[in-house]
Amino acid sequence: MYNQNPIAISSNVVTGVSTALVNGNTEITVNTSKLQGYKIYEKSDSFVVSIGNPRTIYKNIVVLDAGHGGYDSGATNKGTKEKDLNLKIIYTLMKGYFSSNAPETKVYWSRSSDVFVTLSKRAAFASKVGADIFVSLHMNSASGSSANGTEVYYTATNNANSFSGVNSKIIATLFKNNLVTRLGTTNRGVKTAKYYVTNHNTVPAVLIELGFISGSRDYVNLINPSFQSNSAKIIYDTINEIFTNYPTGR
């Protein structure tokens, strides 16, 4: 019953707890002094919110990064902005998969709305949340309309094997193979580059160039809701494949 019993707090990082009655349901908000992971479980006469460092709470942790945002539109074509495509696929469409189908994997998004986030904050976010892998989504662009296809980048200087044995090149190869095979896009390969979010990362990190927003063939696909949904599902499936083949051991 709403507000009937006091809430016991046993963590020194909890700065406050508030309750509210929202549409007939009790809503409890827990404020902490630093980012924490959490799990909720029931006891016979109560329920408990267990909080702690994300790596002690979650088996798998991934950061998903929607490229560009805010005043940085990225590439554009016919009024379509790269920043919007990135966000729709990697956040709007993918959040449903993870919330309902992947209880062992915690996802943190570098942005969940049309805001600008600096490259340094994006890369540092992976370390802050204790991520196991980092995946950034972008759309490519060229001066003409003939360039089409999918390519995935990693940085050679950030390619050491993690505890699980996976590295940036392995992840890049899996994403490239799965996207090209299932979407039918042109295979432009796995490539190396010193993109900030892959080069200045502390975990295996990749940058996906899903297709050319400037491309005559790719553009039609990129604005197609079915193609967008398929892309989100393939990225989701590949993340699960990575954690299945290279378990974190937590």
C-alpha positions in Angstrom: 0.0 0.0 0.0 1.3 3.4 -1.0 3.5 5.1 1.7 2.5 2.6 4.4 5.9 1.4 5.6 9.3 3.2 5.9 12.0 2.5 3.3 15.2 1.1 4.8 18.4 2.4 3.3 21.7 0.4 3.7 23.9 2.0 1.1 26.1 5.1 1.6 25.8 6.1 -2.1 22.0 6.6 -1.8 21.4 10.3 -1.3 17.6 10.1 -1.2 14.5 8.1 -1.8 11.1 9.5 -2.8 7.7 8.0 -3.5 4.8 9.1 -5.5 1.4 7.7 -6.5 1.2 7.7 -10.3 -2.0 6.5 -12.0 -2.7 4.2 -9.1 0.8 2.8 -8.9 3.6 3.5 -6.4 6.6 5.1 -8.0 9.9 4.9 -6.1 12.8 7.1 -7.1 16.3 6.3 -5.7 18.9 9.0 -6.1 22.6 8.1 -5.8 25.8 10.1 -5.6 27.4 8.2 -8.5 26.2 5.9 -11.3 25.1 2.6 -10.1 23.7 -0.6 -11.5 20.6 -2.1 -9.9 18.5 -5.2 -9.6 15.1 -5.7 -8.0 14.0 -8.8 -6.2 11.1 -9.8 -4.0 11.1 -11.2 -0.4 8.1 -12.6 1.4 7.0 -9.3 2.8 8.9 -6.7 0.8 11.0 -6.1 -2.3 14.7 -5.1 -2.4 16.6 -2.8 -4.7 20.2 -4.0 -4.8 22.6 -1.4 -6.1 26.3 -1.4 -6.8 29.0 -0.9 -9.4 27.5 -1.9 -12.8 30.1 -4.7 -13.3 29.0 -6.3 -10.0 25.4 -6.2 -11.0 25.3 -7.0 -14.7 26.7 -10.0 -16.6 27.2 -8.1 -19.8 27.4 -4.3 -20.4 27.4 -2.6 -23.8 27.4 1.1 -24.7 25.5 2.0 -27.8 26.4 5.3 -29.4 24.2 7.1 -31.9 26.6 9.3 -33.8 26.2 13.1 -34.1 23.2 14.8 -32.5 21.9 18.3 -31.6 23.5 21.0 -33.7 25.7 18.3 -35.4 23.5 16.8 -38.0 26.2 14.6 -39.6 25.7 13.8 -43.3 22.4 14.9 -44.9 20.5 14.1 -48.1 17.1 15.4 -49.3 16.3 16.7 -45.8 17.2 13.4 -44.1 19.8 13.9 -41.3 22.3 11.2 -40.3 21.8 12.0 -36.6 18.2 11.1 -36.8 18.8 7.8 -38.6 21.5 6.8 -36.1 19.2 7.5 -33.1 16.2 5.8 -34.5 18.0 2.6 -35.3 20.3 2.2 -32.3 18.0 3.7 -29.6 14.4 3.9 -30.6 14.2 0.5 -32.3 16.8 -1.3 -30.2 15.6 -0.4 -26.7 12.6 -2.7 -27.1 14.7 -5.7 -27.9 17.0 -5.3 -24.8 14.2 -4.4 -22.3 12.2 -7.5 -23.1 14.6 -10.2 -24.5 18.1 -9.7 -22.9 17.8 -9.6 -19.1 21.5 -10.5 -18.7 22.7 -7.6 -20.8 22.7 -4.0 -19.6 22.7 -1.3 -22.3 23.8 2.3 -21.8 23.1 4.8 -24.6 25.5 7.7 -25.1 22.4 9.7 -26.0 18.6 8.9 -26.1 17.4 12.1 -27.7 18.5 14.8 -30.1 21.3 16.3 -28.1 25.0 17.0 -28.8 27.5 14.9 -26.9 31.2 15.5 -27.2 33.4 12.7 -28.6 35.4 12.7 -25.4 32.3 12.1 -23.3 31.1 9.3 -25.6 34.4 7.5 -25.3 34.8 8.1 -21.6 31.3 6.8 -20.9 32.3 3.3 -21.6 34.8 3.4 -18.8 32.4 5.1 -16.5 29.8 2.4 -16.8 32.3 -0.5 -16.9 31.3 -1.5 -20.4 32.5 -4.7 -22.1 32.1 -3.4 -25.6 31.3 -0.1 -27.4 29.3 0.2 -30.6 28.9 3.5 -32.5 26.5 3.8 -35.4 26.9 6.2 -38.3 25.9 6.7 -41.9 28.5 7.3 -44.6 28.7 10.0 -47.2 30.6 10.7 -50.4 30.7 13.5 -53.0 28.8 11.5 -55.6 25.8 9.1 -55.5 27.7 6.0 -56.7 29.3 5.0 -53.4 27.2 2.4 -51.5 27.7 -0.3 -48.9 28.5 -1.2 -45.4 31.9 -0.9 -43.7 33.0 -1.3 -40.0 35.9 0.4 -38.4 38.2 -0.3 -35.5 41.4 1.3 -34.3 44.5 -0.9 -34.4 46.0 0.6 -31.3 42.8 -0.3 -29.4 42.7 -4.0 -30.3 44.0 -5.9 -27.3 42.1 -8.9 -26.2 39.7 -8.3 -23.3 39.3 -10.7 -20.4 36.8 -12.7 -22.4 39.2 -13.0 -25.4 37.4 -10.7 -27.7 38.9 -7.6 -29.4 37.9 -4.8 -31.6 38.8 -6.5 -34.9 36.8 -9.6 -34.0 33.8 -7.5 -33.1 34.1 -5.4 -36.3 34.3 -8.6 -38.4 31.1 -10.0 -36.8 29.1 -6.9 -37.3 30.3 -6.5 -40.9 29.6 -10.1 -41.8 26.1 -10.2 -40.2 25.0 -6.8 -41.6 26.2 -7.4 -45.2 24.8 -11.0 -45.3 21.4 -10.2 -43.8 20.8 -6.8 -45.3 22.3 -7.5 -48.7 24.4 -4.4 -48.7 27.7 -4.1 -50.6 30.6 -5.4 -48.6 33.1 -2.6 -48.1 35.0 -4.6 -45.5 36.5 -4.1 -42.1 38.9 -1.1 -41.9 41.1 0.7 -39.5 40.9 4.4 -38.6 41.6 6.5 -35.6 38.1 7.7 -35.0 38.0 9.3 -31.6 35.4 7.0 -30.1 37.3 3.9 -31.1 40.9 5.3 -30.6 40.3 6.8 -27.2 38.3 3.9 -25.7 39.2 1.6 -22.9 37.2 -1.4 -24.2 36.8 -3.2 -27.6 35.1 -0.6 -29.8 33.8 -0.4 -33.3 32.2 2.3 -35.6 29.6 1.0 -38.0 29.1 2.9 -41.3 25.8 1.2 -42.1 25.4 2.8 -45.6 25.9 5.9 -47.7 23.2 8.5 -47.1 24.5 10.0 -50.3 24.3 6.8 -52.2 21.5 6.3 -54.8 20.9 2.7 -53.7 21.7 3.0 -49.9 19.6 6.1 -49.4 16.4 4.3 -50.4 17.2 1.6 -47.9 18.2 3.8 -45.1 14.9 5.7 -45.0 12.9 2.5 -45.3 11.3 1.5 -41.9 11.7 -2.2 -42.7 15.4 -1.8 -43.4 15.8 0.2 -40.2 14.1 -2.4 -38.1 16.2 -5.2 -39.7 19.4 -3.3 -39.0 18.4 -2.8 -35.4 17.7 -6.6 -35.0 21.0 -7.6 -36.6 23.0 -5.3 -34.3 21.1 -6.7 -31.4 21.7 -10.3 -32.5 25.4 -9.6 -33.1 25.8 -8.2 -29.6 24.2 -11.4 -28.2 26.5 -13.5 -30.4 29.5 -11.7 -29.0 28.6 -12.3 -25.4 27.7 -15.9 -26.1 30.9 -16.7 -27.9 33.1 -14.5 -25.6 31.5 -14.7 -22.1 32.6 -12.1 -19.6 32.8 -14.6 -16.8 30.8 -12.5 -14.4 
